[in-house]
Each structure stands twice: as C-alpha cells, then as structure tokens.
Amino acid sequence: MASYLLKRILWMVPLLVGISLISFFIMHLAPGDITTSEASFNPKASEESRQKLRALYNLDKPVIVQYGLWVKRLAKLDFGTSFASHQRPVFWQTTDKDGNVTLGMIQEALPITLLINVLSLLLIIGIALPLGVISALKQNQWPDRGITLFVFLGFAIPGFWLALMLMYWTGVQHSWLPISGLESMGHENLTWPAQIWDTLQHLVLPVFISAITGLAGISLFVRNGMLDVLHQDYITTARAKGLNENKIIYGHALRNALLPLITIFGLSIPGLIGGSVIAESIFAIPGMGKLFYDAVLMRDFPVIMGILTIGAILTMLGNLLADISYAWADPRVRRGVM
Amino acid sequence: MKLVWQNPLTLIGFIIITSILLLAAIAPLIAPYDPNAINVKAILLAPSQLHLMGTDGLGRDVFSRMLYGARISLMVGFVAVGIATLIGIVLGAIAGFYRGWVDTLIMRTVDVMLSIPTFFLILAVIAFLSPSIWNIMIVIGLTSWMGVTRLVRAEFLSLRNREFVLAAQALGAKDFRLIFGHLLPNSLTPIIVSSILGIASAVLVESGLSFLGLGVQAPQASWGNILTDGKEYIQFAWWLSLFPGLAILLTVLGYNLLGDGLRDAYNPRSNQH
C-alpha cells in the first residue's frame, strides 16, 4: 500500500507538468496579451509604453523562456502577482517591508468555492442516497418512475436558466432570499450568529444550483448500483438464511452499492470547479469561478495559470483521496486481493 | 431495432429531436419575421397571435430568433461532437490496437486532459480567440474527446483477440483493414451512444458560454444569447427568459432519452433493470 501511494504521488509530478504545459501554450498561442486589454481602457497608451509593460511582465521573451521562468517561481510556491489588479499576489499573502499584509487572490477565493461545493456535496448525499435506494426498491413502480423523471430533468436543465428563474421567483417576486453576493449590507455590524445566518441565506440558491446536476447523477448511480447488487448471489444467500430484509438492504446491499460512489466523487471535482463559473457569476460570489472569468477577460496570465494549476492539483488530490478511501472501505483492495 | 422503440421514453426522445431538427431545417420557411429585423414600434411585446413568443428589447420577434437559434445550437452540438468523436476514434484505435508505449502515451495524455477543469480551459481559449461559432465548436470538440478515446480503446482491447479478428489477420489482412474493416464496425454502437449523449452536453456548454457573453455573438441568435438578453428584462418580460431555457431543456432531454434508450437496448446487462 505504501509503495503504491508513493508511486501515485510521484506520478502527480509529470501529470502536473503536462497540465501546466498545455495550459501555458494554449494561453500564449492566442493573439493579444494584458497590454491589449489595458490599452482598451486607456486608448492613449503609446506603443512604447506597451512595450515597456511587456518587458516588465516578460511577455517579450519566447514562450518557452516564459514557461521556464514560471516553473522556476512555482518551485518556490510563488504563483506570481496579478497583472490586472495592482500586483496582488495570485496565490498566497505577502508581507511588505512595512508589515502590511496583502492577501492572495486564490487564498481569498478558494475557501468560498470549496464551501459551496462541500455544502452542495452534502446536499447531494443527503437527497440522492435515499432517492436512489427508494427507486431501486420500488423498481418500475411509480416512485421509481417519478425519480427517473426527476433524474432526466436534472440532467437536462441548464443551471444558469434555473438560477435565473429561481432568482426571479424567490428574490425579486417574493424577496424570500438574497440573490447576490455572500453578505448583506451592514453585515459587519451584526452579531456573529446573525452573520452566519445572513451568509447561510445567501448560500441557499448557489448551493442548490451547484447541486442539481450531481443530484440527478448520483440518484441514478445509486439506483443502478443497488439494482446490480440486489441481483448478486450473496444477497440471495442472505435472504435464504432468513436475514431480516432491512439488514439485507442497509447492511449488505447499500454498503456494496456505495463503494463506487467514492471514485465518482473523486472524478467529479474538475466538473464542480468548472461549473462554479456560471453559478458564481450569476450570484456575484467572489469565488474561483468569478476570479477566473474576470482574469480571462483581462488576459491576466498569472491568475489564469494559477487557477488552472490549483484546480488540477485539487483534482489529483481528490482522485488520490478517493483511491485511498476506496482501499480503506473495500477489504479486497486493502489486502491486495484485487 | 424493434427493441429500441419498445421503450416509450426512447420514442419520446426521438420525436423531440426530429421535431427540433425539422423546425431548424425549415426555419426560413416558417419564421414569421426576419430574426434580426429591429422594430422600435414593437419593443418588449408580450406573446400574442402576432408574436407567438413576444418580442425582445429591440423589437425583434422571439419566435423567429428561437427558430434560427435552433440551427446554431444543433450545429454546435453536431460539429463539436463530430470533432471529438473523430479524435477519439483515431487515438483510441491506435492505443487499443498497437498497445505498448503509444498506448501509455495516449492514455496518460487522456489523464492529463481529464485533470484540467475543462470549462475553464474552454472559457480561456474562447475569450482569447474572439468568440465565433467556429471557434466554439472546435474548442468544445478539442476538449471533449477523452471519453470516446477510452471507450474505443476498451472496445478494441476486448475485440483484438477474438477469433474473427485473428482469422482476418491470419488471412493476411493489413492493420488498416483490421482496424476499419473489422474492429471499428463492431465497436460502433457504444460510440454512437456516447456521441448522442455528447451532443447533449455540447448544447449545454454552448448555451452556457453564450450566457456568459462568450458564445455566439449578436446579432446572430442563439438560445444562450436570447436568454442573456432576457436576463436584463426579467422583471417585465418573462417570455424572453422562459422560452430559450425550455428549448435548451427539451433538446438536452431529447438527446439524453434517445442516447440512454439506445444504450439500454444494446446492452443486455442493463436490460435486466
């Protein structure tokens, strides 16, 4: 197990090199750079000053040299500073000589996106598990058909459209829920339980929107997994020896049906991070997706590269974690039988 | 084929998709107005007999724009998935047929691509390359070939040592003939199913991009950008947001129903359910 883990972790290095190479070259093959977008704000910027800016950001050097410089800084966990927003550090906070701390952009945005995704994952597990089990147990009866309909609709509904409709209905028409940002005006003056309550209200819609596709997918997955397992010989055996039906379903069948779910969660991380763009820009939430969207529009290369790299690292860590949990949960893998 | 239509859901999917294809094909014949004609006397009219789905902020007829938008959405789906499937077949066939280091190289590239949040990559490339419909189709295609590659490779690995393939090889068939004459035709069903499901997600991605303002550009109509316009007027013109959303929902639903139905019909294992 230890040597397997070591191999997996070492394997992440070439993978990361591949990811950063692909992202870097795609980024730099496209025409235009930060000076193009800066110049559009300041049409008076002369070609000379744009050249100066390019030299400052090393944009005048060949792509391969720029990549080398980027990797060199990354080796010290330095993701560089943002072009667009006044030299803010991309990843982590820096302290200048006067002791002023500047927070990193990803440092601020990542916890928000993670919070939304963790909450939506909890929502998915809380709703999709029971739905999937009910669907499998009532196969081809009306609860199953209803849940299947929900699954198909969940897959097909465009998240941004649903977000828009819910915003209009719960926010504009009825003002039940706040529809933008994470904090109301005057949030700082509230007591801390009121602050948490305020933020939770802001989180309802974004979390629900992020969860909807996963909700459909996991329900279907649990249903099919349960159906597969319920047809296995060991379930027949358990029934034959007269085991209580509840014990069969929750003790034997569900546990085995849930195993592959661990891998699915690991694999869904890039989708969750990618999906955050739409939800976050609709609800004006300052997370990774919003940060990325703004960086893309400004051609802020260090921020774009930083987010893609951090996203890839999270994905790989997620997959690794999924494999470890799988080995922990499945004794056959743990003891090296399979 | 009879088996396929036994499932009413598959039939519904088929009907939805063919109707939308048909409407898109005859759009110029049935569209009551020019989709891009601005009419300042008819701004933000509610749906009526004159304008079935109302008009937008520039007085353009939403029904006509929806019809022309269907062409865009369908075309993006087909071309993007066509590109992805082509890449997937070639790479998957090479990996599964030759194995060895080529296989390792291709499959590791797949791993790398799967670790990048694809929507981020698409967003970045589109924003840099100026959002045109061709760029969108190419970029979606270039970032969604990994599933097909894995699928084709797995099919090839399982078919490679079957008797009929070995027999053809013993009779002196060249690699090219083995791949395209024997292995590929026998792997077609899962490829078709995954393509149909792929179209569904490409339609969603395109509408998402258009919604963010990085998709099909005005004045050309697409369901995504009609919806973006609708966002501005959501308080007084519900029809601008409702219809494009429903159209996207229906299209994606249709493709998913059709794809799932085909898979169930050809996959004896899932038939038990």
Interface residues (C-beta under 8 A of the other chain):
Chain A: P14 L15 G18 I19 I22 S23 I26 M27 A30 P31 G32 Q139 F152 L153 F155 A156 I157 P158 G159 F160 W161 L162 L164 M165 M167 Y168 V172 N224 L227 H231 L267 P270 G271 I273 G274 G275 V277 I278 S281 F292 Y293 V296 L297 R299 I304 I307 L308 G311 A312 T315 M316 N319
Chain B: L9 R108 T109 D111 V112 M113 L114 S115 I116 P117 T118 F119 F120 L121 L123 A124 V125 A127 F128 L129 A200 L204 S207 G208 F211 L212 L227 G230 K231 I234 Q235 W238 S241 L242 P244 G245 I248 L249 L250 V252 L253 N256 L257 S270 Q272 H273
